[in-house]
Structures are given as structure tokens and as C-alpha cells.
């Protein structure tokens, strides 16, 4: 295995990758910030030479560490420079950055789209360590995003309930009645929208009483 040298790079030369899909919750970021402030220790950032900006380096892994170092007004950061092209950079954004934080599913779908134009799905499965089902779902989702993408990125959060048989039938009937006809969105998105509409209608009823 090749040993990679840690290099000190001035903070002003480090640029976040615009396609990074990973976002860290504020509480986790504050813990990271406090840890670096207290100990001065952090995992080196993984960067590559910026493909456009001469003299700059693009972050592949360590976007939140960079933000923390910027807040602490540190002049330079420990980095490891990797020699990778755009395709490999996109793969790294989808793998390395999955270790912490939370994915912006819209950016993730866009990265999958870009890679799918270059590689077949078998190659993506082997490189991204994701199932065919997940990759195909993101490819379908991207088609919907291109037509109806929100101005501000939104994060999808699972919401789990446990029902008895009677409650389950009642909920399914209500969701089916409130679900809009076939649109560019996925079935899960239409159901989520239907549940939100039911809740909104209930709240409006309560406010009217």
C-alpha cells in the first residue's frame, strides 16, 4: 500500500467541492469544532489539485473539518493530496463522505447521474458499494429532480410508525385518497406529500375551532 505524505496547505488555498452531498447536523459540527479547538487533532483532509483554479486544492473528504478550521482562524490544514480525475472525485464524494453527516439526496442523485453517463451499473455497484436497487432509485429520482428540483436543498428523513391491523387499513385508505395522480415524483414522495396534506388539513380544522 502506498504511503501518502501529509502536507500543510494554507486554508485560503482549499476549496470545497460544489457537488459534495454530505451535510453534518449542527450539533455534530459543534462537537467537531470543540474537539479541534481543545486538542488540535483531526484527520487530514483529502484533496486534489483544483481542476480549474491554479494554486488551489479541491476538498474530496473533510469539508466540515475545513469549516471548523476556518472558524478557528487556523492558517493551514493537514492534507493528503490525491491525484484523481473528475470521475474518481465523484466516486470519492459518494464513498468517503458517507462516513459522517447526512446526504443531500438531490446532490447524491446528480453525482450518480454523472457517473452513470460514464460507467455501466455493474461498475457503479462495485465502486460505490451500493445495491443495484439503490443506484437505480437515485437514477430515477434524478429525472424527477431535473424537472422539479426545489430552490433550496431538502433532506429526506425516515418517519416510522407501528399500527395494528385496523389502524393500518385506515391510514392506507386515507393516504390513497389524498395521494395525487401519477406525477414525476416517486411513489414514496407522493405518499409523504399525502400524509403532510392530511396533517395540514387537520391542523387547519383545529385552528378553526
Number of C-alpha atoms within 10 A of each C-alpha: 3 4 5 10 10 14 14 13 19 15 19 12 16 23 19 18 18 9 17 22 21 23 17 15 11 10 9 13 17 13 12 17 19 14 14 16 16 9 8 10 10 15 11 18 23 20 26 22 20 17 13 9 11 9 10 19 25 22 24 27 29 20 23 20 19 21 15 21 20 15 11 13 10 13 12 17 22 18 24 18 21 13 9 15 11 10 13 14 22 20 18 19 21 26 15 15 20 15 10 14 16 16 19 17 19 23 19 20 23 20 22 22 19 13 19 16 9 11 11 10 17 10 13 19 15 11 14 16 12 12 14 13 10 11 20 16 13 20 20 16 20 23 16 16 19 12 10 11 13 10 6 6 11 12 12 12 7 5 6 5 5 7 10 7 8 8 11 13 12 12 13 12 11 14 20 15 11 17 18 13 8 9 10 16 17 14 13 9 15 20 18 14 16 19 18 14 15 16 12 12 12 12 11 11 10 9 8 7 5
